[in-house]
Amino acid sequence: MNSKQSYRSKAKIYGDILSVIEEEVKCRPTKILYRANLSHDRLTKYLNDLLENDLIEKVENGDYSYYYLTDRGRSFLWEFRRFERFAKAFGITL
């Protein structure tokens, strides 16, 4: 058994969050939390980072909050996936 544990990079976590939002179109935080495999504290931090960088948009609807990808977020996700494929071709995982 290998005791070495693999951790996700910050960029990979951003990519995972954006991918969940893209797949769901409008996404509640709980769905992102489970699908991106993050704790509530870490999710809050990353969502705030993404909001500050205009990669996602938060919309309040009554008691619920929803997150949407912005055009900038779609561009980031497209470029991230492209870079991920490039890195994988050289045996590098993000």
N, C-alpha and C positions, 0 to 999 in steps of 0.2 A: 504494500500500500504506500502510495506517495504522500508524504506529509506536507509537501509544498502546496500552498493554496494559491489559486489564481484570483487576482482582484481586477475589477473593471476600472479602466481609466475614467477620468472625469468626462472626457469626450465621448467615450462609449456609453456612459450613463445618460448624457445629453441625447445621444442618438437613440437610445432605447426609449426615453421619455417621448421624444418627438415622433418616433415610430408608432407608439401606442396612440398618441393623439391623432396622427394621420389616419390610422386604421379605423378609429372610432368616429372621426369627423368632429363631433363635439364630445368632450370627454370629462367626466367627473374625476376629482382627485383620487377617490377610492379605487377606481379602475386603474389609474396610472400607478398607484401605490402597489397594487397586487401584480400587475403585468410587468412592471419595470423592476419588481423585487427590491423595493426600498423601504426603509423605516419612514415613519411620518416626519420626523425631524429632518432627515436627509432630503425627502421629497420636497418639503417646504423650502429648504435652501435652494435646491436645484430649480424649482418652479420660479422662485424669485429671481434667480440669475437669468433664466430664459425670458422672463417678463421684462427685466431691465434691458436686455439686449434685443428686445422687439422680435423675438423668435416665436413667441406665443402671445395670445390675447386671452384675458380673463373676462368672462361675462357673468354677471350676477343675474339670477332669475329667481326671485323670491328667496327661499331659504337655500337655494342651490347655487353652486359655482360651476361653470363649465369652462374648459380650455379649448382653444382653437389654434391651429397653426396660422401664422401670418405668411405672407409671400416670402418674407425674409427667412422664416423658419423652414419653409419648403425648399428654398435654395440651399440653406445650410445642410438640411438632411440629404439632399441630392448630392452635394459635394462631399459630405461625410461618407456616404455609401460608396461613392466613387473612390475616395481615398482608401477606404477599408478594403475594397477589392484590389487596389494597387498594392497595398501593404501585404495582403494575403498572398499575392503572386510572388513576393519575395520571402515568404515564410514568417512574416511579422504579424502578430495579433495585437489588436488594440484593446 
